[in-house]
């Protein structure tokens, strides 16, 4: 089994929109494995814009809505962290990009995991490379269904 760590899905004051959880766990472990990591403990938390905003202000100094914030909690072996996701942003982005809400949620999930695996999107070139990785893993997920 690839990375047997725990992957938890939670929702705080929003609909719990995580679907096909075992498939998601297998997919996320594969992403980590492709980067030479096992999974320690990953927690994906859906929040509202209002729920995520205080984290964005406190930890990143940004007074604006965002779709995802990642907290690296690595202490031993295996990638570990909390990935906080605004369900409001996910739904709005899905509408703007004309994609299903589940597809956008999965994109934001893998985006957060890629951050934990050491990728960043702080320059246009890195942003483009990260988007290509997201697309690659989203395609793999679709094929595994």
Secondary structure as UniProt FT lines:
FT   STRAND          6..11
FT   HELIX           21..34
FT   TURN            35..36
FT   STRAND          39..47
FT   HELIX           49..60
FT   STRAND          68..72
FT   STRAND          79..86
FT   HELIX           87..97
FT   HELIX           101..116
FT   TURN            117..118
FT   HELIX           124..144
//
